[in-house]
Amino acid sequence: MSIREERKLVEVVDSERQSGSKSRTFFTIDNKLVYLPFCSDFGPLHIGCVYKFNVALSQKIEDCKKMGQACVLYTSDEPRQRTNSATLLGCFLVLHLVILAASCPVSHHN
């Protein structure tokens, strides 16, 4: 699921709260893992952030499994934060879950 507008994300979270069903846990790393630029670049985040993200996401997934919930990572619509979040999630898939590009259903070849 992709929600590109913060307003829609707030609606989804509020709807979950009002219905009383907690089928999903939402979390973000936007303000926790901050990139310190060398010049005018914006990332991706360094290897220390990759490690911290892997540990945090592993723990979050484990907690969600115990509660029978889905784990939802969200980020702002700011392009730099979206890029860094996507990069960190990709690193998690490769490093922690050992998912290879060749096993993905989407072709990355022209």
C-alpha positions in Angstrom: 0.0 0.0 0.0 1.3 3.4 -0.9 -0.1 6.6 0.7 1.5 9.7 -0.8 -0.4 12.4 1.1 -0.1 12.8 4.9 -3.8 13.6 5.1 -4.7 10.2 3.8 -2.3 8.5 6.2 -3.9 10.4 9.2 -7.3 9.2 7.9 -6.2 5.6 7.9 -4.7 5.8 11.4 -7.7 7.6 12.8 -10.0 5.0 11.2 -8.1 2.2 12.8 -8.3 3.9 16.2 -12.1 4.6 15.9 -12.9 1.1 14.8 -11.0 -0.3 17.7 -9.1 -2.8 15.5 -5.4 -2.6 15.8 -4.5 -4.7 12.7 -1.5 -2.5 11.9 1.3 -0.7 13.6 2.6 2.5 11.9 6.1 3.8 12.5 8.6 6.1 10.8 12.3 6.8 11.0 12.2 10.3 9.5 13.2 12.0 12.7 15.2 9.2 14.2 17.8 8.5 11.5 19.0 11.8 10.2 21.5 12.2 7.4 24.3 14.7 8.0 25.4 15.9 4.5 29.0 16.3 3.5 28.2 19.0 1.0 25.0 19.5 -0.9 24.1 15.8 -1.1 21.3 14.2 0.9 22.2 10.5 1.3 21.7 7.7 1.4 22.2 7.3 5.1 25.5 5.8 6.2 26.2 2.2 7.2 25.6 3.0 10.9 22.1 4.1 10.1 21.6 0.9 8.0 22.5 -1.1 11.1 20.3 0.9 13.4 17.4 0.6 11.0 17.8 -3.2 10.6 17.8 -3.6 14.4 14.8 -1.3 14.9 12.8 -2.9 12.1 13.6 -6.4 13.2 12.3 -5.6 16.7 9.2 -3.8 15.4 8.3 -6.8 13.1 8.9 -9.2 16.0 6.6 -7.1 18.3 4.0 -6.9 15.6 4.0 -10.7 15.1 3.4 -11.2 18.8 0.4 -8.9 18.6 -0.9 -10.3 15.3 -0.4 -7.0 13.6 1.0 -5.8 10.3 4.0 -3.5 10.4 3.7 -0.3 8.3 6.7 1.9 7.6 5.8 5.4 6.5 7.7 8.4 5.5 7.0 12.0 4.5 6.5 12.9 0.9 9.7 14.9 0.9 11.8 13.3 -1.9 15.0 13.0 0.1 13.4 11.3 3.0 11.5 9.0 0.7 14.7 8.0 -1.1 16.5 7.3 2.2 13.6 5.3 3.6 13.4 3.2 0.4 17.2 2.7 0.5 17.1 1.5 4.1 14.2 -0.8 3.4 16.0 -2.3 0.4 19.1 -2.8 2.6 16.9 -4.6 5.2 15.4 -6.9 2.5 18.9 -7.8 1.2 20.9 -7.9 4.4 18.4 -9.2 7.0 15.9 -11.2 4.9 18.4 -12.2 2.2 16.0 -11.4 -0.6 17.9 -11.1 -3.9 16.9 -8.9 -6.8 16.6 -12.0 -9.0 13.8 -13.3 -6.8 11.7 -10.2 -7.0 8.6 -10.3 -9.2 9.4 -7.0 -10.8 12.1 -7.1 -13.6 14.9 -4.5 -13.2 16.3 -5.3 -16.6 15.6 -3.4 -19.9 
